[in-house]
């Protein structure tokens, strides 16, 4: 019974993860983001939508306007309209990585996991250099929702290859192994997570290791961290990080994934210099 609960606990962590490595550089001309839109009233957003739709008609190749419209609809949880505007932007720029990534995020919000995988795979294919963890984390997340552990493992491993010092992929690899009753792999990955001083899921990792009969002691990095926090070893092992990635700080319910800010996006510059650009105010 306890094993089943721990496996469910591990799975819930997988489904609740915010893609920590998945952040992309925003266009200089992008004036609305998902956080800003949430703070505006509906009447202001309606006016913004009308304004942007006029801009789309005037400058049909300015895909940043399409993205801004998708942003507003996403903030209203009108994911179908958000997906429609993202797709219209992709009709203009079919390989735009930022649009493809955001389309995947939108499909996740609608519970359309296979469509999310399809969009993320296209985003990965359009990448000129496979040097960021963001899309791999997004793909791993989506595959996990489909309980496709093999592909989820592949992309979490890819994340660890790209950034060997990031502990988070090891935690999720350990969780997936635990769900599949792979004790040896579970212990190896959870130990690796703690060795890299993983903090966000430290308590969960310790619980899983102890369930498998593995004693956990503080390594040098953990000891230093505990001293800086002024807490003893036992309390340290029983606590999680209270940093920005802590799941306790996230809203429950629909997946909440940060917009990618590592992905390079030069498509918004398309024809911008040739047009009389009216920057949104």
BAFI-3210 file (N, C-alpha, C; in Angstrom, 3 decimals, decimal comma, padded with zeros to 6 digits):
// residues 281
n [1|2|3|4|5|6|7|8|9|10|11|12|13|14|15|16|17|18|19|20|21|22|23|24|25|26|27|28|29|30|31|32|33|34|35|36|37|38|39|40|41|42|43|44|45|46|47|48|49|50|51|52|53|54|55|56|57|58|59|60|61|62|63|64|65|66|67|68|69|70|71|72|73|74|75|76|77|78|79|80|81|82|83|84|85|86|87|88|89|90|91|92|93|94|95|96|97|98|99|100|101|102|103|104|105|106|107|108|109|110|111|112|113|114|115|116|117|118|119|120|121|122|123|124|125|126|127|128|129|130|131|132|133|134|135|136|137|138|139|140|141|142|143|144|145|146|147|148|149|150|151|152|153|154|155|156|157|158|159|160|161|162|163|164|165|166|167|168|169|170|171|172|173|174|175|176|177|178|179|180|181|182|183|184|185|186|187|188|189|190|191|192|193|194|195|196|197|198|199|200|201|202|203|204|205|206|207|208|209|210|211|212|213|214|215|216|217|218|219|220|221|222|223|224|225|226|227|228|229|230|231|232|233|234|235|236|237|238|239|240|241|242|243|244|245|246|247|248|249|250|251|252|253|254|255|256|257|258|259|260|261|262|263|264|265|266|267|268|269|270|271|272|273|274|275|276|277|278|279|280|281]
n.u [000,837|001,895|003,911|002,414|001,250|003,501|004,336|002,184|002,511|004,937|004,180|002,315|004,008|005,356|003,284|002,754|004,854|006,614|008,149|011,246|013,573|012,592|012,505|012,193|013,726|012,094|010,551|011,664|009,652|007,400|004,736|002,933|002,648|001,969|001,604|001,124|-001,244|-003,117|-003,583|-005,216|-008,403|-011,469|-012,725|-010,661|-009,041|-010,725|-010,716|-008,042|-007,885|-009,485|-007,927|-005,535|-006,450|-007,041|-004,455|-003,396|-004,749|-003,713|-000,946|-000,236|001,926|003,241|003,947|004,107|001,868|-000,100|000,775|000,430|-002,352|-003,012|-001,928|-003,604|-006,070|-005,298|-004,840|-007,408|-008,320|-009,427|-008,655|-009,003|-009,355|-006,891|-005,194|-006,042|-005,153|-002,427|-001,993|-002,649|-000,566|001,464|000,816|001,842|004,507|005,748|007,722|008,245|009,664|008,966|006,188|005,339|006,118|004,511|002,026|002,014|001,947|-000,568|-002,238|-001,737|-002,982|-005,591|-005,865|-005,152|-003,082|-001,689|-001,700|-000,205|002,297|002,841|003,100|005,290|007,271|007,523|008,471|010,936|012,135|012,395|014,385|017,544|019,831|020,372|020,482|019,221|017,278|014,574|012,429|012,755|012,149|009,469|008,433|008,996|007,361|004,813|004,744|004,785|002,255|000,767|001,513|003,608|006,282|008,758|009,456|009,306|011,402|013,534|013,677|014,022|016,513|017,933|017,842|019,479|021,867|022,341|022,482|024,296|024,520|022,095|019,810|017,116|016,141|017,022|015,518|012,947|013,440|013,992|011,489|009,865|011,065|010,466|007,685|007,499|008,413|011,166|013,607|016,451|017,215|015,656|016,804|019,386|018,962|017,648|019,582|021,503|020,181|020,108|022,854|023,571|022,635|019,883|016,986|014,267|012,596|013,524|012,602|010,712|012,348|014,008|012,104|011,308|013,729|014,186|011,984|012,784|014,674|017,088|019,537|019,867|022,228|023,660|025,462|028,481|027,670|024,995|025,251|026,484|024,479|022,462|023,638|023,763|021,075|020,559|019,537|019,116|020,460|018,378|015,969|016,519|016,549|013,901|012,597|011,528|012,691|011,895|011,863|011,310|010,502|009,074|006,502|004,414|003,824|002,423|-000,567|-003,285|-004,650|-005,119|-002,289|000,491|002,663|005,659|006,142|008,386|011,656|014,171|014,299|015,380|014,137|013,766|011,936|009,995|011,090|010,680|010,126|009,709|011,389|010,837|008,385|006,053|006,171|003,921|004,272|002,757|000,957]
n.v [-001,202|001,237|001,486|001,872|004,328|005,964|005,763|006,974|009,474|010,198|010,278|012,359|014,465|014,533|015,292|017,781|019,442|022,470|023,627|023,959|024,460|025,587|028,278|031,150|033,720|036,719|038,553|041,805|043,438|042,477|043,200|042,338|039,965|036,727|037,079|039,841|040,161|038,889|040,660|042,633|044,178|042,769|044,487|046,152|044,241|043,422|045,702|045,690|043,344|044,028|046,125|044,775|042,957|044,671|045,475|043,092|042,798|044,981|044,583|041,770|040,018|040,436|038,598|038,803|040,106|038,164|036,420|037,979|038,189|035,497|035,262|036,872|035,492|033,083|033,900|034,354|031,857|030,861|028,645|027,430|029,520|030,730|028,763|028,843|031,392|031,077|029,083|030,456|032,251|030,434|029,680|031,745|031,683|028,800|027,296|028,504|028,474|029,390|029,813|027,199|025,909|027,272|026,573|023,880|024,114|025,248|023,200|021,359|022,635|022,282|019,632|018,025|015,886|014,334|016,020|018,055|016,816|016,475|019,151|020,021|018,303|019,205|021,742|021,098|019,933|022,142|023,529|025,028|024,471|021,996|022,747|023,534|022,821|023,165|022,405|019,668|019,049|019,800|017,965|015,553|015,903|015,927|013,353|011,917|012,490|010,980|008,567|007,409|006,104|005,370|007,216|009,520|009,134|009,172|011,886|013,220|012,219|013,339|015,995|015,882|015,334|017,647|019,570|018,676|019,381|020,048|019,068|018,309|016,657|014,126|013,570|013,234|011,129|009,202|009,081|008,110|005,621|004,505|004,348|002,349|000,248|-000,209|-000,774|-000,547|001,407|003,510|004,110|004,838|007,172|008,881|009,183|010,484|012,860|013,987|014,131|016,146|018,215|018,715|020,548|021,232|018,944|017,517|016,401|014,523|012,858|011,802|010,406|008,423|007,034|006,081|004,434|002,401|001,271|002,624|004,376|007,827|010,345|013,568|015,158|017,035|019,431|019,565|019,717|022,215|023,851|023,363|024,431|027,120|027,685|027,319|024,990|021,660|018,390|016,365|017,806|019,224|017,238|016,585|018,633|020,735|022,858|026,333|027,903|029,531|027,407|025,676|023,358|023,944|026,563|026,778|027,139|024,843|022,281|022,842|022,265|024,400|026,035|027,723|030,355|029,749|031,043|030,724|029,986|030,868|033,446|034,752|035,284|037,215|039,511|039,621|041,324|043,571|045,764|046,789|047,847|050,398|050,549|050,436|050,676|048,945|050,566]
n.w [000,000|000,865|-001,021|-003,347|-002,773|-002,674|-005,306|-006,587|-005,512|-006,645|-009,331|-009,264|-008,817|-011,212|-012,941|-012,025|-012,574|-013,249|-016,115|-015,619|-017,076|-019,270|-020,628|-022,776|-024,999|-025,181|-027,851|-028,833|-029,648|-028,509|-026,577|-024,745|-022,200|-020,698|-017,973|-017,711|-019,119|-017,533|-015,540|-016,512|-017,113|-018,422|-020,249|-021,114|-022,295|-024,342|-025,924|-026,610|-028,086|-030,305|-031,306|-031,960|-033,874|-035,963|-036,535|-037,452|-039,857|-041,218|-041,156|-042,091|-041,990|-039,668|-037,236|-034,495|-033,608|-033,874|-031,920|-029,623|-029,563|-029,146|-026,639|-025,049|-025,251|-024,119|-021,500|-020,720|-020,530|-022,772|-024,567|-027,022|-028,870|-028,485|-029,487|-032,120|-033,021|-032,710|-034,576|-036,899|-036,950|-037,404|-039,946|-041,364|-040,613|-040,639|-039,245|-036,860|-033,811|-031,262|-031,464|-031,993|-029,649|-027,787|-028,747|-028,111|-025,330|-025,044|-025,977|-023,957|-021,819|-022,567|-022,214|-024,294|-024,966|-026,867|-029,081|-027,995|-027,741|-030,445|-031,331|-029,770|-030,710|-033,319|-032,758|-031,656|-033,860|-035,490|-034,303|-034,515|-033,127|-030,833|-027,931|-025,629|-022,728|-022,554|-024,495|-024,496|-021,829|-021,868|-023,707|-022,364|-020,141|-021,361|-022,506|-020,147|-019,098|-020,817|-019,971|-021,263|-020,679|-021,731|-023,813|-022,286|-020,465|-022,287|-023,083|-020,657|-020,001|-022,066|-021,289|-019,030|-020,267|-021,747|-019,759|-017,339|-014,656|-013,661|-011,299|-011,491|-013,753|-012,952|-010,707|-011,804|-013,539|-011,646|-010,397|-012,461|-012,801|-010,318|-010,438|-012,296|-010,876|-010,832|-008,976|-008,663|-010,560|-009,651|-007,129|-007,931|-009,518|-007,721|-005,775|-007,296|-007,774|-005,191|-004,708|-006,419|-005,056|-005,164|-004,448|-004,670|-004,735|-002,616|-000,131|-001,039|-002,564|-000,579|000,942|-000,878|-001,263|001,354|001,603|-000,028|001,521|001,806|003,455|004,107|004,041|004,744|002,184|001,380|000,083|000,831|003,590|003,867|002,861|004,727|007,021|006,290|006,301|008,894|010,130|011,420|010,388|010,211|010,059|007,772|005,760|005,759|004,556|001,835|-000,834|-000,633|-002,756|-006,007|-007,624|-006,119|-005,751|-004,071|-004,385|-006,688|-008,642|-008,422|-010,550|-013,934|-016,094|-015,606|-017,429|-017,961|-020,373|-023,052|-022,859|-023,694|-026,283|-029,465|-031,422|-034,405|-036,273|-035,860|-036,743|-039,354|-042,253|-040,767|-040,795|-043,216|-043,123|-042,137|-039,047|-036,442|-033,250|-030,573|-028,012]
ca.u [000,000|002,774|004,597|001,484|001,099|004,714|004,330|001,216|003,146|005,934|003,472|001,724|005,084|005,598|002,204|002,690|006,144|006,749|009,367|012,231|014,544|011,909|012,208|012,744|013,922|010,936|010,830|011,697|008,410|006,278|004,387|002,030|002,994|000,854|001,392|000,549|-002,616|-003,988|-003,871|-006,053|-009,821|-011,980|-013,012|-009,385|-008,599|-011,558|-010,195|-006,748|-008,157|-009,945|-006,764|-004,596|-007,042|-006,837|-003,047|-003,187|-005,230|-002,824|000,394|-000,492|003,148|003,784|003,417|004,041|000,482|-000,808|001,165|-000,203|-003,752|-003,038|-001,617|-004,803|-007,055|-004,792|-005,048|-008,842|-008,566|-010,073|-007,516|-009,283|-009,037|-005,439|-004,600|-006,373|-004,261|-001,082|-001,952|-002,628|000,807|002,269|000,541|002,764|005,870|005,474|008,739|008,536|009,799|008,222|004,771|005,116|006,197|003,331|000,897|002,062|001,489|-002,009|-002,876|-001,665|-004,008|-006,875|-005,839|-004,911|-001,681|-001,065|-001,475|000,909|003,508|003,065|003,592|006,635|008,197|007,774|009,325|012,276|012,648|012,701|015,511|018,807|020,834|019,738|021,332|018,396|016,505|013,157|011,492|012,878|011,354|008,059|008,093|008,991|006,151|003,658|004,779|004,424|000,803|000,248|002,111|004,583|007,482|009,969|009,789|009,540|012,774|014,470|013,841|014,635|017,941|018,510|018,022|020,658|023,049|022,550|022,891|024,563|024,486|020,713|019,355|015,705|015,863|017,278|014,367|011,847|013,835|013,789|010,050|009,375|011,572|009,720|006,353|007,634|008,976|012,577|014,218|017,853|017,274|015,068|017,808|020,499|018,580|017,353|020,876|022,122|019,459|020,570|024,270|023,649|022,027|018,518|016,257|012,834|011,923|014,415|011,835|010,112|013,437|014,421|011,045|011,359|014,926|013,968|011,026|013,551|015,647|018,362|019,786|020,270|023,023|023,982|026,781|029,098|026,839|023,787|025,646|026,706|023,172|021,758|024,263|023,344|019,686|020,503|018,709|019,839|020,384|017,083|014,975|016,897|016,128|012,451|012,034|011,764|013,037|010,782|012,199|010,263|010,041|008,360|005,163|003,413|003,508|001,723|-002,001|-003,620|-005,556|-004,519|-000,837|000,951|004,013|006,188|006,492|009,811|012,421|015,490|014,218|015,704|013,042|014,090|010,896|009,215|011,744|010,366|009,549|009,450|012,162|010,312|007,059|005,909|005,719|003,259|004,454|001,602|001,144]
ca.v [000,000|002,399|001,605|002,470|005,744|006,671|005,844|008,008|010,734|010,508|010,646|013,682|015,429|014,640|016,006|019,155|020,135|023,627|023,370|024,894|024,878|025,987|029,699|031,649|035,163|037,378|039,533|043,179|044,106|041,842|044,125|041,689|038,596|036,052|037,666|041,171|040,072|038,454|041,776|043,617|043,884|042,221|045,554|046,567|043,168|043,468|046,791|045,244|042,368|044,775|046,856|043,836|042,401|045,675|045,420|041,885|043,089|045,961|043,989|040,327|039,239|040,732|037,487|039,116|040,455|036,894|035,872|038,799|037,783|034,187|035,517|037,376|034,418|032,111|034,464|034,211|030,427|030,505|027,985|027,131|030,714|030,912|027,825|029,304|032,492|030,524|028,374|031,466|032,730|029,379|029,699|032,742|031,237|027,419|026,677|029,387|027,599|029,925|029,543|025,767|025,585|027,810|025,759|022,695|024,524|025,466|021,882|020,769|023,269|021,717|018,194|017,339|015,539|013,885|017,220|018,771|016,114|016,764|020,527|020,090|017,613|020,125|022,806|020,538|019,742|023,453|024,113|024,962|023,892|021,290|023,091|023,981|021,734|023,508|021,598|018,277|018,942|019,866|016,679|014,546|016,178|015,495|011,894|011,398|012,572|009,856|007,363|006,880|006,241|005,213|008,498|010,491|008,883|009,609|013,340|013,629|011,896|014,354|017,186|015,683|015,414|019,049|020,284|017,621|019,894|020,279|017,859|017,989|015,482|012,885|013,290|012,715|009,800|008,330|008,920|007,213|004,280|004,028|003,987|001,084|-000,738|-000,447|-000,335|-000,180|002,694|004,519|004,475|005,528|008,522|009,707|009,513|011,496|014,108|014,542|014,448|017,438|019,176|019,066|021,091|021,373|017,687|016,801|015,601|013,392|011,953|011,109|009,457|007,291|006,254|005,378|003,366|001,305|000,798|003,312|005,432|009,069|011,251|014,824|015,305|018,310|020,532|019,618|020,205|023,656|024,469|023,270|025,392|028,462|027,835|027,226|023,871|020,418|017,419|015,682|018,763|019,568|016,156|016,500|019,863|021,049|024,253|027,279|028,792|029,765|026,199|024,817|023,076|024,504|027,927|026,731|026,857|023,461|022,120|022,732|022,455|025,778|025,977|029,044|030,557|029,524|032,276|030,395|029,723|032,021|033,736|035,864|035,427|038,419|040,618|039,471|042,466|044,669|046,931|047,284|048,374|051,534|049,810|051,201|049,893|048,999|051,410]
ca.w [000,000|000,938|-002,310|-004,311|-002,445|-003,092|-006,763|-006,938|-005,115|-007,671|-010,553|-009,102|-008,985|-012,650|-013,604|-011,538|-012,743|-014,138|-016,857|-015,083|-018,073|-020,481|-020,675|-024,060|-025,114|-025,759|-028,882|-028,373|-030,003|-027,841|-025,506|-023,809|-021,858|-020,051|-016,659|-017,834|-019,601|-016,452|-014,662|-017,179|-017,060|-019,671|-021,202|-021,686|-023,177|-025,540|-026,751|-027,119|-029,146|-031,482|-031,814|-032,564|-035,091|-037,005|-036,895|-038,251|-041,213|-041,834|-041,277|-041,948|-041,780|-038,338|-036,446|-033,073|-033,303|-033,691|-030,621|-028,597|-029,497|-028,490|-025,236|-024,384|-025,147|-023,147|-020,168|-020,442|-020,556|-024,037|-025,187|-028,419|-029,643|-028,402|-030,449|-033,473|-033,390|-032,855|-035,852|-037,954|-036,998|-038,016|-041,378|-041,912|-040,318|-040,227|-038,388|-035,739|-032,654|-030,121|-031,696|-031,844|-028,223|-027,113|-029,178|-027,264|-024,002|-025,112|-026,050|-022,622|-020,992|-022,975|-021,980|-025,563|-024,759|-028,112|-029,886|-027,365|-028,149|-031,863|-031,453|-029,195|-031,611|-034,429|-032,237|-031,528|-035,215|-036,070|-033,578|-035,259|-032,237|-029,722|-026,792|-024,517|-022,133|-022,471|-025,270|-024,028|-020,606|-022,247|-024,307|-021,304|-019,362|-022,151|-022,582|-018,823|-018,980|-021,591|-019,386|-022,217|-019,855|-022,542|-024,434|-021,216|-020,007|-023,326|-023,091|-019,386|-020,126|-022,949|-020,452|-018,177|-021,136|-022,107|-018,540|-016,348|-013,287|-013,248|-010,607|-011,690|-014,594|-012,220|-009,841|-012,610|-013,987|-010,500|-010,187|-013,509|-012,475|-009,157|-010,913|-013,028|-009,957|-011,136|-007,729|-008,846|-011,257|-008,764|-006,125|-008,602|-009,940|-006,554|-005,173|-008,157|-007,527|-003,916|-004,835|-007,097|-004,123|-005,551|-003,302|-004,868|-004,411|-001,693|000,830|-001,751|-002,933|000,649|001,295|-001,806|-000,955|002,627|001,339|-000,626|002,494|001,623|004,434|003,449|004,859|004,079|001,584|001,720|-000,396|001,650|004,916|003,761|002,685|006,003|007,923|005,886|006,703|010,346|010,560|011,592|009,280|010,117|009,569|006,395|004,878|005,749|004,003|000,432|-001,093|-000,700|-003,864|-006,995|-008,299|-005,194|-006,242|-003,178|-004,804|-007,953|-008,609|-008,733|-011,678|-015,260|-016,126|-015,766|-017,979|-018,296|-021,774|-023,283|-023,059|-024,212|-027,707|-030,285|-032,337|-035,277|-037,275|-035,637|-037,425|-040,759|-042,935|-039,844|-041,185|-044,483|-042,909|-041,237|-037,869|-035,397|-032,035|-029,683|-026,829]
c.u [000,869|003,503|003,699|001,317|002,309|004,773|003,357|001,773|004,161|005,260|002,871|002,772|005,397|004,545|002,146|003,906|006,048|008,094|010,441|013,230|013,896|011,549|012,858|012,866|012,747|011,374|010,805|010,377|007,206|005,923|003,428|002,608|001,854|000,577|000,707|-000,920|-003,573|-004,386|-004,799|-007,515|-010,286|-012,240|-011,738|-008,892|-009,435|-011,069|-008,867|-006,932|-008,570|-008,785|-005,806|-005,149|-006,918|-005,391|-002,737|-003,617|-004,279|-001,446|000,280|000,747|003,817|003,242|003,405|002,638|-000,356|-000,503|000,516|-001,683|-003,894|-002,799|-002,858|-005,837|-006,609|-005,049|-006,509|-009,261|-009,441|-008,991|-007,757|-008,961|-007,535|-004,745|-004,859|-005,437|-002,818|-000,950|-001,933|-001,227|001,727|001,988|001,457|004,203|005,816|006,482|009,110|008,513|008,986|006,726|004,461|005,162|004,937|002,062|000,845|001,555|-000,030|-002,756|-002,827|-002,762|-005,397|-006,942|-005,632|-003,437|-000,984|-000,772|-000,315|002,234|003,849|003,654|005,013|007,666|008,524|008,681|010,763|012,921|013,077|013,887|016,792|019,903|020,137|020,560|020,552|017,547|015,003|012,210|011,566|012,085|009,866|007,596|008,019|007,732|004,919|003,598|004,391|002,914|000,126|000,743|003,007|005,959|008,761|010,397|010,033|010,970|013,792|014,719|014,358|016,135|018,641|018,752|019,273|021,942|023,379|023,055|023,104|024,455|023,078|020,188|017,961|015,436|016,051|016,123|013,232|012,169|013,652|012,323|009,456|009,822|010,800|008,317|006,376|008,259|010,397|013,410|015,640|017,984|016,716|016,099|018,937|020,138|018,293|018,632|021,587|021,476|019,969|022,049|024,481|022,965|020,663|017,708|014,741|012,068|012,739|013,648|011,251|011,179|013,891|013,385|011,099|012,570|014,744|012,978|011,733|014,687|017,008|018,481|020,327|021,035|023,355|025,367|027,300|028,251|025,593|024,104|025,835|025,382|022,393|022,316|023,838|021,901|019,510|019,604|019,551|019,629|019,011|016,015|015,251|016,375|014,611|011,791|012,365|012,155|011,787|011,022|011,074|009,738|009,250|006,927|004,091|002,985|002,702|000,236|-002,248|-004,536|-004,815|-003,013|-000,491|002,398|004,465|006,421|007,991|010,521|013,861|015,468|014,493|014,607|013,386|012,976|010,072|009,821|011,356|009,570|009,298|010,173|011,640|008,934|007,115|005,300|005,121|003,315|003,237|001,909|000,132]
c.v [001,249|002,621|002,270|003,949|006,543|006,804|006,918|009,386|011,172|010,960|012,030|014,764|015,633|015,514|017,454|019,977|021,341|023,499|024,352|025,347|025,499|027,442|030,286|033,168|035,806|038,390|040,931|043,879|043,504|042,653|043,527|040,332|038,004|036,614|039,012|041,089|039,698|039,617|042,800|043,208|043,376|043,319|046,044|045,511|043,130|044,556|046,405|044,252|043,076|045,518|045,928|043,226|043,385|045,661|044,208|042,123|044,025|045,376|042,475|039,473|039,554|039,702|037,765|039,538|039,198|036,314|036,654|038,440|036,426|034,333|035,961|036,267|033,339|032,606|034,374|032,745|030,031|029,877|027,667|028,321|030,998|030,018|028,277|030,427|032,028|029,813|029,348|032,073|031,721|029,255|030,689|032,281|029,811|026,812|027,555|028,589|028,078|029,655|028,066|025,341|026,046|027,063|024,466|022,983|024,687|024,146|021,176|021,325|022,731|020,211|017,380|016,960|015,077|015,065|018,035|018,139|016,449|018,164|020,650|019,406|018,483|021,269|022,331|020,360|021,064|024,121|023,939|024,295|023,269|021,517|023,637|022,818|021,942|022,591|020,130|018,070|018,936|018,549|015,577|014,669|015,639|013,979|011,267|011,420|011,445|008,513|006,632|007,037|006,171|006,536|009,585|010,358|009,404|011,109|013,875|013,338|012,904|015,648|017,060|015,713|016,861|019,843|019,277|018,088|020,206|019,008|017,400|016,803|014,164|012,541|012,672|011,346|008,787|008,056|007,958|005,780|003,681|003,594|002,625|-000,025|-001,158|000,079|000,186|001,193|003,814|005,032|005,270|006,967|009,427|010,093|010,608|012,857|014,781|014,915|015,798|018,540|019,654|019,462|021,036|020,127|016,849|015,883|014,360|012,359|011,139|010,063|008,214|006,412|005,460|004,238|002,146|000,836|001,441|004,436|006,665|009,942|012,498|014,762|016,705|019,509|020,698|020,134|021,718|024,399|024,478|024,278|026,817|028,734|027,754|026,129|022,603|019,454|016,784|016,601|019,121|018,513|016,045|017,728|019,979|022,510|025,110|028,280|028,862|028,524|025,276|024,617|023,681|025,888|027,957|026,558|025,409|023,416|021,970|022,930|023,920|025,733|027,375|029,163|030,389|030,846|031,993|030,268|030,985|032,219|034,966|036,139|036,693|039,625|040,661|040,657|043,658|045,933|047,542|047,923|049,615|050,988|050,764|050,364|050,063|049,820|051,033]
c.w [000,000|-000,370|-003,335|-004,064|-002,884|-004,605|-007,236|-006,631|-006,167|-008,953|-010,451|-009,237|-010,458|-013,312|-013,161|-011,814|-013,661|-014,814|-016,505|-016,122|-019,279|-020,480|-021,935|-024,124|-025,818|-026,811|-028,304|-028,623|-029,286|-026,602|-024,493|-023,471|-021,049|-018,671|-016,754|-018,219|-018,480|-015,555|-015,269|-017,088|-018,412|-020,691|-021,873|-022,663|-024,459|-026,488|-027,377|-028,262|-030,427|-032,144|-032,558|-033,850|-036,258|-037,484|-037,759|-039,696|-041,950|-042,103|-041,105|-041,737|-040,450|-037,346|-034,952|-032,667|-033,082|-032,302|-029,484|-028,443|-028,813|-026,991|-024,472|-024,204|-024,165|-021,727|-019,738|-020,363|-021,744|-024,908|-026,655|-029,309|-029,621|-029,420|-031,887|-033,918|-033,531|-034,196|-037,018|-038,085|-037,663|-039,513|-042,089|-041,762|-039,767|-039,263|-037,196|-034,438|-031,461|-030,259|-031,494|-030,384|-027,493|-027,513|-028,367|-025,876|-023,974|-025,193|-024,696|-021,734|-021,321|-022,736|-023,232|-025,643|-026,035|-029,032|-029,329|-027,766|-029,591|-032,052|-030,918|-030,090|-032,822|-033,987|-032,114|-032,896|-035,846|-035,396|-034,369|-034,427|-031,037|-028,453|-025,604|-024,016|-022,248|-023,198|-024,849|-022,741|-020,941|-022,854|-023,255|-020,455|-020,082|-022,266|-021,236|-018,625|-019,751|-021,068|-020,385|-021,569|-020,685|-023,171|-023,397|-020,688|-021,009|-023,234|-021,761|-019,400|-021,023|-022,176|-019,593|-018,996|-021,479|-020,912|-017,420|-014,898|-012,801|-012,580|-010,995|-012,619|-013,859|-011,283|-010,648|-013,197|-012,859|-010,243|-011,203|-013,232|-011,313|-009,563|-011,618|-012,182|-010,321|-009,970|-007,920|-009,497|-010,390|-007,774|-006,765|-008,944|-008,740|-005,817|-005,977|-007,934|-006,249|-003,976|-005,512|-006,290|-004,612|-004,330|-003,459|-004,438|-003,426|-000,747|000,160|-002,129|-001,724|001,045|000,399|-001,515|000,340|002,463|000,746|000,288|002,395|002,650|003,711|004,439|004,053|003,464|001,895|001,275|000,458|003,049|004,913|003,648|003,999|007,008|007,594|006,284|008,213|010,857|010,620|010,438|009,115|009,535|008,112|005,418|004,767|005,145|002,529|000,315|-001,112|-001,805|-004,885|-007,689|-007,389|-005,677|-005,357|-003,622|-006,091|-007,761|-008,981|-009,944|-012,976|-015,203|-016,341|-016,195|-018,351|-019,794|-021,960|-023,503|-023,430|-025,724|-028,493|-031,318|-033,142|-036,278|-037,086|-036,328|-038,912|-041,282|-042,030|-040,274|-042,477|-044,335|-042,040|-039,956|-036,832|-034,126|-031,127|-028,453|-025,760]
res [x|x|x|x|x|x|x|x|x|x|x|x|x|x|x|x|x|x|x|x|x|x|x|x|x|x|x|x|x|x|x|x|x|x|x|x|x|x|x|x|x|x|x|x|x|x|x|x|x|x|x|x|x|x|x|x|x|x|x|x|x|x|x|x|x|x|x|x|x|x|x|x|x|x|x|x|x|x|x|x|x|x|x|x|x|x|x|x|x|x|x|x|x|x|x|x|x|x|x|x|x|x|x|x|x|x|x|x|x|x|x|x|x|x|x|x|x|x|x|x|x|x|x|x|x|x|x|x|x|x|x|x|x|x|x|x|x|x|x|x|x|x|x|x|x|x|x|x|x|x|x|x|x|x|x|x|x|x|x|x|x|x|x|x|x|x|x|x|x|x|x|x|x|x|x|x|x|x|x|x|x|x|x|x|x|x|x|x|x|x|x|x|x|x|x|x|x|x|x|x|x|x|x|x|x|x|x|x|x|x|x|x|x|x|x|x|x|x|x|x|x|x|x|x|x|x|x|x|x|x|x|x|x|x|x|x|x|x|x|x|x|x|x|x|x|x|x|x|x|x|x|x|x|x|x|x|x|x|x|x|x|x|x|x|x|x|x|x|x|x|x|x|x|x|x|x|x|x|x|x|x]
***
